[in-house]
Amino acid sequence: MCPVVETAERSIVVIEDDANIADLVNLYLREAGFRVLLAGTGIRGLDLIEQHRPSLAVLDIGLPDIDGFEVCRRIRATTMLPVLFLTARDGEIDRVLGLELGADDYVTKPFSPRELVARVKAILRRGAAAPATESTSFDIGDGITIDVARREVSCGGTTVALATKEFDLLAFFARNQGIALARQQLIEGVWGADWYGDDRTVDVHVRQLRKKVGDDLPLATVWGVGYRLG
Ligand code: CA
């Protein structure tokens, strides 16, 4: 088994224009052993990500140049880098949970820096635990294959671009084909038992999987329970 990379070697890009919040996040992440790179604008943050290949990005939404959603879109265009959003309003949470962005998690302002650090560690733990030791690929329907090791999904020979959690969710379904899975099981299996979100997260991601993979995805809604693949 591959050794888990030590926390001390990990760097995190924090994109936040509010200097007080940035300082606080910086302080706590450093205390937790991370190397922190701060950016006050979205463009600067994208530059840092390209130059330093961090393990995770903490991303504010209201930024002076391009907003956090656009930053996330640009990150996702080239990498699966985990993203943790800092959100200020309910309307933002909906968009964060939503869809094409594929955020890995979020905290709502005002947040406890300790909670933020805990979330960051949880995301990195999940990432470290998942792919390296696995080499399985699954056929999950008519011409649909998921290769967990390569983190690739193909449909009729064409690669389907999925966000991090969408992929993790599909992989979890693939490992449990034919079994009706409750939303809570899915949350624990994919987001982890320490995740605070609600069941709606699952529904949003399922909707997105159906849209991206297409009608051939044999993912059924099991009323009163959750979902079943195959
Ligand atoms: Ca801001």
Residues whose N, C-alpha, C, O or C-beta is under 5 A from the ligand:
A	BS01	CA	D17 D18 D60 G62 L63
